[in-house]
């Protein structure tokens, strides 16, 4: 498989890997950028739907190298989300499941779910030696990307937003913002998050007694494997 465009345009790859979450800035519905809802059953559904709706992206040879790298990054995000939903959230945290006994309430389930995701983010920075190189790579990366369903101006605005965000130090305040987006201006939910944060790191350790670190590592391995499979399909090598 030809990874040359990804290596030569790593900034576009990084930018693409964040782009499905552009809806946080634009307020678009999830399906508009993830191409699948939270009810998704099969990993790869979002990528396939994206190519159905935007067939011009399905032929890598017709894309600029930067756009090809961007699409690869985009696929990786969709795959990571769908793998999380199907192997982590739904089995362990979905409050709609009658046998969901890991947490005591829907709010706590969502806190735990998002806390695990944020803890992966927190651990990734030192593993990458910080995000300074990624921020530098992303700067200007969107100018060579041609993805019609996002739009050039919106993508450049997102590029600036991502660059600023990645330059910030990690804080657990991100958990409060995430839950506030989910439960808009709900004081009881914010108090629950405050209680979780006040008991750190014990509250995080409590999650890992229910969801061992090995389970999270297995998710990461599966997400990587599925990304490679979807990338091979994109390049016509499936």
N, C-alpha and C positions, 0 to 999 in steps of 0.2 A: 504494500500500500504506500502511496506517495505522500509522505508527511512533509515534503519540502515547503509547501505554502505555510504550514503551521509553524515551522521553524523560522522561516524568513519573515513572517508577519505575526509574531507571537503576541503583539499588542492587540491585533484584531481578534486572535483566538481568545485572549483574556476578556476582551470587550464582549465578544459573542457569548461567552460563558456566563456573563451577568445579564445579558440583554432581556431574557424573558421577564425579569423582575422590573423592567422599565415601567410596568404598570403601577409601581409604587409612586412614580413621579407623574405619570399621565392619568392615573385613576381609571385606566381601561379595565374591563372585566378580565378575569384570569384566562378564560378560553381564547381571548384575542391574541395573547402572547405565548401561552403554554399549549394551546391547541388541544387541550384535554382538561376535563374537570377533575375534581378531587375524587370522583367516583371511578377513575381510570382503573382498569383491570389488568392491562398488559403493558409491560415496558416496551417503549417504541411507538406507542399509539400517537403521541404528540408529534413526533418527527414525521411519521407517515402522513398524518393529517396536514402538517405544514406543507409537505411536498405536494399533496393533493390540491391544496388551495393556492399554492404558489409554485407551479411546475417549473418556472424559470430557474428556481433554486436547485432543482433535482438533478441537473446536469452539471457536474463539477467542472467539466472541460470548458463550459461556456462562461464560467464565472472568472472574475479577476482573482489573482492569488489571494489578495486581502479578503475578498468576499468569501472565498472558499475556506480560509482559516476561520473567519467569523462564523460561518455556518457550522463548522466542526465544533467550535466552542458552544454555539447555541444548542446543538444536539447533546453535548455533554451535560448541559444544565437540565434539559428536558428529561434525559435518562436518569440523572441523579434524583430529581424530584419524584419521578414515577417509581423508581426503585425504593425510595424512602416511603412513599405512600403505601406501596404494596407489601413491603417486607418489614417496615418499622411502625409507621403510624397506625395502619389498619389492624395489625395483629396485637399491638400493645397499648395504643392510646385512643383509639376511636371510641368516643363516648356513646355512640349509637349501638355498639355491640353489647349484647346482654351479658356476655361472659367476660367483659373487660373489668378486671379486678385489681389491676396494678395500682390505680389511684382511686381516690374516694369521690371525685367529682369531675365533671366535664371541664371545669376551669383548671383544676389541678392537672388533668391530662394534657391540656393544651400548654400549660406552663412547662411541664416535664418534657413534652415533645419538642418545644422550641428551645428549651435549655440544652438539651442534648445536641441539637443542631448548632447552637451558638458555641458550645464547648468544642465542637469540631473546628469551628472557625478560630477559636482562641488558640487551639493547639497548632493550627496550620501555619501561623505567622512565624514562630521560631523555626519550624521545620523548613520553611522557605528562606530563612535568613532575613525575615521582614518582607514588607510589601513594597519597599522603595523601588526595586527594579521593575516590579509589575506596574506601578504608577507611572514610571518613566516610559515603559513600553506602550501603555495605553494612550498616553498623550499624543494626540494627532492620529490615532489609529483609525478612528471612524471616518476620516476624510476619504479613504480609498475604498470604503465598503459601500456596496450598492444593494440594499435590501428594501424593496418598495413598500412593504407593509409596515415598516417602521417610519420611513421618511428621513431625509438627510438632516433636517434641522433638529428634529426630535432626538435622533441618534447622537448628534454632536452635543446636545444639551445633556444627554445621559452620560456621554463620555466624560464631560466635566464633572458631573455629579459623582460618578464612580471614582474618578481620580481624587476628589476631595475626601470622599468617604474612606477610601483605602489608606489615605494619609493619616487618618485618625487612629489613636491608640484604642485597643479593645477595652470596652467597659461593659459591665453587666446591665447598664442602663438600656442597652439594646433590647433586653428582655421586656422591660416596661413598655418601650415603644411598640414592640411586636404585639404584645397583648392588647395595647390600646387600639391598635389598628383592627384587631380581631373583635374586641368588645369596646366599641367606641364610647369613651368618657364614662365608663362604668367604675364608680368609686370602689365597689366591693371587689372587683377584679384587681384593681390597682393595689388594694390593701393585701390581697392574697399574694401578689407578686412581691410587694414589699416584705411580707413575712418570709417568703422563700429566700429573698436576697439577704435579709437580716441574719438568717441561719446558715449562710454560706461559710465554709465549704460543705458543712454537714448535709445541707439539703441536696447538693449535687451528688454527694456520696450515696445518699439514700436512693437516688435514681439508679446509680450503678449497681446497687445491691439487687435491684429488680431487672435491670437491663445491663448485663455485664459488658465490660469494655470489649470483650471478644465478639459480642453480638454487633457492636458498632463497627468493629474492624471487618467483620464479615459483610456488613452492608457496604462499606467502602470498597472492598474487593469486588463485590458483585456489581456495584455501580461502574467501576472501571472496566470490568469485563464486558458489561452491556454497552458501554460507550464505544469500545473497540468494535463490537459486533455491528452497532448502528453506523459507525464510521465506515466500516467495510461495505455495508449495504449502500451507503451514500456514494462510495467510489465504485460501486458495481462489482465488488469482489466477494459478495456474500455467497 
